[in-house]
């Protein structure tokens, strides 16, 4: 599961650098904030899953709590970004958010279709 976080952080770093070079600091910061709105809650959910991994009785419920926590924290972080960063650029923000959130699909595809 930590591979997902590493892939998400790596992709976010590449996107932030690309937006920084192509569109400037504000776009890079918007992309970073968008990616972090998903990356931080995912990290917390994975920590929760790893904590309860050895307790089979709690594994399923920890998955549900982790996913619920991830959704709630993502929404709260996005609202915080919208509130405190009025110079937000929407396209970089959404690309950062969506690219980080879709790394899981790439990992699943890679697992089934290649090495």
LUMDREN-471934 format. One record per residue: residue number from 1; residue in three letters; x, y, z of N, C-alpha, C, O in turn. Coordinates in steps of 0.001 Angstrom, whole numbers. Layout:
BEGIN
n	res	n_px	n_py	n_pz	ca_px	ca_py	ca_pz	c_px	c_py	c_pz	o_px	o_py	o_pz
NUM	ALA	X	Y	Z	X	Y	Z	X	Y	Z	X	Y	Z
...
! end
This chain:
BEGIN
n	res	n_px	n_py	n_pz	ca_px	ca_py	ca_pz	c_px	c_py	c_pz	o_px	o_py	o_pz
1	UNK	802	-1202	0	0	0	0	844	1264	0	416	2309	-489
2	UNK	2030	1160	544	2882	2350	535	3359	2688	-874	3742	3825	-1149
3	UNK	3334	1691	-1770	3703	1976	-3162	2740	2978	-3781	3140	3819	-4586
4	UNK	1478	2884	-3405	484	3825	-3935	844	5247	-3534	777	6165	-4352
5	UNK	1224	5426	-2285	1584	6768	-1803	2827	7275	-2528	2902	8449	-2893
6	UNK	3795	6395	-2733	5022	6795	-3432	4707	7197	-4871	5208	8213	-5353
7	UNK	3880	6407	-5561	3492	6746	-6933	2707	8051	-6977	2924	8882	-7859
8	UNK	1799	8227	-6027	1011	9461	-5997	1904	10674	-5762	1764	11693	-6439
9	UNK	2818	10565	-4808	3716	11687	-4515	4644	11967	-5692	4917	13126	-6005
10	UNK	5130	10913	-6345	5999	11101	-7503	5290	11781	-8660	5832	12699	-9276
11	UNK	4082	11332	-8951	3307	11958	-10022	2990	13410	-9689	3052	14281	-10556
12	UNK	2651	13664	-8432	2359	15038	-8021	3593	15922	-8169	3482	17066	-8608
13	UNK	4761	15409	-7809	5991	16194	-7952	6263	16530	-9419	6666	17648	-9739
14	UNK	6042	15566	-10302	6247	15809	-11737	5271	16863	-12248	5661	17768	-12985
15	UNK	4007	16746	-11860	3007	17718	-12303	3287	19115	-11768	3155	20100	-12495
16	UNK	3673	19202	-10504	3980	20513	-9914	5153	21153	-10644	5126	22347	-10945
17	UNK	6184	20360	-10931	7331	20900	-11662	6925	21356	-13063	7349	22416	-13523
18	UNK	6107	20556	-13732	5669	20924	-15084	4835	22201	-15069	5045	23088	-15896
19	UNK	3900	22300	-14144	3095	23516	-14057	3945	24715	-13655	3707	25831	-14118
20	UNK	4932	24488	-12797	5811	25584	-12407	6606	26129	-13575	6765	27342	-13711
21	UNK	7107	25238	-14420	7888	25666	-15581	6996	26301	-16647	7340	27335	-17219
22	UNK	5850	25675	-16910	5004	26129	-18011	4109	27322	-17664	3949	28231	-18478
23	UNK	3528	27323	-16469	2529	28336	-16145	2866	29212	-14938	2156	30180	-14666
24	UNK	3925	28890	-14218	4337	29750	-13121	4036	29187	-11737	3476	28102	-11578
25	UNK	4431	29972	-10754	4358	29552	-9358	2928	29341	-8881	2653	28375	-8168
26	UNK	2030	30213	-9256	643	30100	-8802	-1	28809	-9304	-733	28153	-8563
27	UNK	266	28445	-10543	-272	27194	-11089	353	25987	-10393	-333	25004	-10114
28	UNK	1652	26065	-10113	2323	24965	-9425	1765	24785	-8019	1536	23658	-7579
29	UNK	1547	25884	-7318	989	25805	-5970	-446	25280	-6004	-840	24501	-5135
30	UNK	-1218	25693	-6985	-2588	25190	-7123	-2592	23684	-7373	-3406	22960	-6801
31	UNK	-1691	23217	-8218	-1572	21788	-8494	-1148	21028	-7236	-1693	19967	-6933
32	UNK	-185	21571	-6516	279	20944	-5280	-854	20830	-4269	-1042	19777	-3661
33	UNK	-1600	21899	-4089	-2706	21876	-3135	-3783	20877	-3558	-4346	20179	-2716
34	UNK	-4068	20808	-4847	-5042	19831	-5333	-4597	18402	-5065	-5388	17573	-4615
35	UNK	-3342	18118	-5340	-2831	16776	-5090	-2787	16431	-3618	-3088	15301	-3234
36	UNK	-2414	17395	-2787	-2356	17149	-1346	-3735	16941	-739	-3870	16266	281
37	UNK	-4758	17519	-1360	-6133	17310	-875	-6541	15844	-967	-7468	15420	-277
38	UNK	-5876	15078	-1793	-6158	13645	-1883	-5037	12809	-1268	-5302	11763	-675
39	UNK	-3807	13253	-1400	-2668	12473	-922	-2637	12359	601	-2387	11275	1128
40	UNK	-2884	13443	1306	-2843	13405	2773	-3922	12497	3366	-3603	11687	4236
41	UNK	-5185	12593	2936	-6184	11656	3460	-5910	10198	3081	-6205	9290	3858
42	UNK	-5353	9972	1900	-5001	8609	1506	-3932	8048	2427	-4004	6890	2840
43	UNK	-2947	8865	2746	-1890	8434	3662	-2467	8073	5022	-2088	7061	5611
44	UNK	-3369	8884	5515	-4001	8613	6801	-4829	7327	6749	-4799	6538	7694
45	UNK	-5559	7109	5671	-6365	5892	5531	-5475	4651	5477	-5816	3619	6056
46	UNK	-4353	4743	4796	-3441	3601	4716	-2800	3327	6069	-2605	2168	6436
47	UNK	-2472	4372	6813	-1953	4164	8167	-2983	3462	9046	-2635	2577	9828
48	UNK	-4230	3849	8920	-5302	3210	9680	-5440	1741	9294	-5587	883	10164
49	UNK	-5396	1446	8002	-5483	55	7549	-4304	-772	8047	-4482	-1913	8474
50	UNK	-3113	-207	7996	-1936	-935	8468	-1982	-1172	9971	-1508	-2200	10454
51	UNK	-2547	-234	10708	-2642	-390	12159	-3550	-1563	12526	-3256	-2307	13461
52	UNK	-4647	-1730	11796	-5602	-2788	12107	-5407	-4047	11267	-6248	-4945	11311
53	UNK	-4339	-4133	10518	-4106	-5289	9648	-4010	-6588	10436	-4533	-7611	9993
54	UNK	-3366	-6570	11572	-3164	-7795	12342	-4404	-8203	13136	-4441	-9298	13695
55	UNK	-5391	-7360	13191	-6625	-7671	13910	-7726	-7959	12881	-8386	-7045	12386
56	UNK	-7906	-9236	12575	-8839	-9625	11510	-10259	-9143	11788	-11000	-8803	10866
57	UNK	-10620	-9118	13032	-11967	-8693	13401	-12233	-7234	13021	-13363	-6867	12700
58	UNK	-11201	-6420	13059	-11353	-4987	12806	-10940	-4571	11399	-11082	-3403	11039
59	UNK	-10437	-5498	10605	-9904	-5140	9284	-10977	-4555	8367	-10749	-3529	7727
60	UNK	-12134	-5191	8298	-13187	-4707	7394	-13720	-3353	7840	-13910	-2455	7020
61	UNK	-13958	-3210	9126	-14496	-1941	9616	-13460	-825	9491	-13817	332	9271
62	UNK	-12181	-1168	9629	-11153	-131	9470	-11075	333	8017	-10763	1494	7753
63	UNK	-11356	-568	7073	-11402	-158	5670	-12533	838	5448	-12338	1869	4804
64	UNK	-13705	534	5975	-14849	1442	5824	-14589	2784	6498	-14880	3836	5928
65	UNK	-14049	2749	7698	-13729	4000	8397	-12647	4773	7660	-12715	5997	7554
66	UNK	-11654	4064	7155	-10570	4727	6428	-11057	5422	5174	-10667	6555	4895
67	UNK	-11910	4748	4416	-12447	5359	3197	-13372	6528	3516	-13344	7555	2837
68	UNK	-14189	6366	4548	-15068	7470	4955	-14257	8663	5422	-14559	9807	5083
69	UNK	-13227	8386	6203	-12347	9449	6684	-11647	10135	5518	-11485	11355	5510
70	UNK	-11232	9340	4531	-10549	9904	3366	-11462	10860	2599	-11035	11944	2203
71	UNK	-12696	10465	2393	-13639	11325	1669	-13905	12606	2452	-13867	13700	1890
72	UNK	-14175	12468	3755	-14477	13654	4569	-13292	14605	4647	-13454	15818	4513
73	UNK	-12097	14055	4864	-10912	14915	4948	-10597	15573	3613	-10175	16728	3575
74	UNK	-10798	14848	2519	-10568	15449	1199	-11491	16638	975	-11059	17688	500
75	UNK	-12753	16468	1315	-13706	17571	1158	-13334	18741	2058	-13377	19895	1630
76	UNK	-12968	18448	3304	-12589	19520	4230	-11349	20263	3744	-11284	21490	3830
77	UNK	-10368	19525	3238	-9159	20170	2725	-9464	21021	1497	-8928	22120	1355
78	UNK	-10319	20519	610	-10683	21312	-569	-11405	22594	-171	-11119	23660	-716
79	UNK	-12329	22500	763	-13033	23699	1233	-12044	24675	1859	-12142	25884	1649
80	UNK	-11090	24149	2629	-10064	25010	3216	-9222	25712	2168	-8911	26896	2302
81	UNK	-8852	24982	1125	-8078	25598	41	-8899	26677	-653	-8393	27766	-921
82	UNK	-10159	26380	-943	-11020	27375	-1602	-11168	28622	-737	-11196	29740	-1251
83	UNK	-11262	28429	558	-11493	29537	1486	-10238	30396	1678	-10311	31624	1656
84	UNK	-9089	29741	1866	-7876	30466	2245	-6955	30823	1082	-5993	31566	1274
85	UNK	-7224	30319	-103	-6354	30607	-1242	-7191	31118	-2413	-7505	30360	-3331
86	UNK	-7547	32392	-2383	-8433	32932	-3428	-7782	33009	-4810	-8492	33127	-5808
87	UNK	-6462	32945	-4892	-5775	33016	-6186	-5655	31643	-6846	-4865	31460	-7773
88	UNK	-6432	30694	-6371	-6393	29330	-6883	-6686	29294	-8382	-7625	29929	-8862
89	UNK	-5872	28547	-9103	-6121	28300	-10523	-6774	26925	-10636	-6206	25916	-10218
90	UNK	-7966	26905	-11204	-8788	25704	-11181	-8224	24546	-11988	-8238	23412	-11510
91	UNK	-7734	24790	-13179	-7249	23690	-14011	-6078	22951	-13359	-6128	21724	-13266
92	UNK	-5031	23639	-12904	-3959	22912	-12222	-4431	22216	-10943	-3987	21111	-10633
93	UNK	-5332	22868	-10201	-5859	22264	-8975	-6566	20950	-9289	-6300	19926	-8659
94	UNK	-7465	20987	-10263	-8218	19781	-10607	-7334	18700	-11218	-7536	17515	-10952
95	UNK	-6360	19091	-12030	-5450	18087	-12596	-4600	17439	-11512	-4348	16236	-11563
96	UNK	-4158	18216	-10539	-3422	17641	-9416	-4281	16678	-8621	-3844	15577	-8286
97	UNK	-5497	17090	-8320	-6425	16257	-7551	-6785	14978	-8302	-6706	13885	-7742
98	UNK	-7176	15111	-9556	-7622	13944	-10321	-6483	12993	-10664	-6669	11776	-10654
99	UNK	-5316	13529	-10966	-4204	12635	-11307	-3765	11824	-10094	-3485	10632	-10214
100	UNK	-3703	12456	-8937	-3310	11725	-7726	-4375	10692	-7361	-4043	9584	-6939
101	UNK	-5637	11040	-7517	-6695	10098	-7148	-6789	8920	-8111	-7299	7865	-7733
102	UNK	-6314	9071	-9339	-6433	7997	-10317	-5184	7123	-10428	-5139	6225	-11268
103	UNK	-4191	7365	-9611	-3004	6505	-9602	-3389	5075	-9229	-2780	4123	-9717
104	UNK	-4386	4919	-8375	-4822	3587	-7958	-5269	2766	-9167	-4973	1574	-9250
105	UNK	-5976	3391	-10099	-6421	2666	-11292	-5231	2228	-12141	-5244	1140	-12716
106	UNK	-4207	3069	-12221	-2994	2693	-12941	-2318	1505	-12261	-1841	589	-12932
107	UNK	-2277	1523	-10935	-1651	419	-10204	-2415	-888	-10429	-1800	-1941	-10599
108	UNK	-3740	-828	-10433	-4542	-2028	-10679	-4325	-2524	-12109	-4184	-3726	-12334
109	UNK	-4299	-1605	-13070	-4057	-1986	-14458	-2686	-2631	-14600	-2540	-3646	-15282
110	UNK	-1687	-2046	-13960	-330	-2576	-14033	-260	-3964	-13400	466	-4832	-13885
111	UNK	-997	-4172	-12338	-1017	-5460	-11666	-1577	-6551	-12572	-1095	-7684	-12550
112	UNK	-2583	-6222	-13360	-3243	-7221	-14197	-2676	-7337	-15609	-2847	-8374	-16250
113	UNK	-2004	-6300	-16109	-1609	-6305	-17516	-114	-6149	-17774	291	-6081	-18935
114	UNK	680	-6092	-16790	2094	-5927	-17093	2952	-5896	-15855	2471	-5962	-14723
115	UNK	4233	-5794	-16110	5171	-5783	-14996	5690	-4448	-14757	6499	-4254	-13849
! end
